């Protein structure tokens, strides 16, 4: 079967675009890892999901552009697309994503602080009598502790008095 050069150029450009899509998806995973710390098991699971997505993207590009035929220039085009994206667009996309994540985070924190303001006011209002009761109980325990030390000291003095009296007798 004879394939024209324009058709091969189209397939090559589709593979370059597929490589750029793969690198873009990788940046999405990088943003997620930079914003939310996670355990190694979750990272392994994310890597597994990433490679499944990569396989699906490559299959879709191959099937759509070249009816599923794998050629050497398709692999070169995919690698070239990944490198092109990493050199040209990756930094810009990462900065934009991280900027939007910061905006969303600050917006959510602001909205939650506004919503939780009445709860915070009620909590602080309830803490005033609780602190007063705590201080009173603490003072009482400190007085009991102080009195018990005095009584123990008096008791020890009484023991000494008994010992001295025995020696004299």
Secondary structure, DSSP 8 states (H G I E B T S, - for coil): ----HHHHHHHHHHHHHHHHHHHHHHHHHHHHHHHS---HHHHHHHHHHHHHHHHHHHHHHHHHHHTT---HHHHHHHHHHHHHHHHHTHHHHHHHHHHHHHHHHHHHHHHHHHHTHHHHHHHHHHHHHHHHHHHHHHHHHHHHHHHHHHHHHHHHHHHHHHHHHHHH-
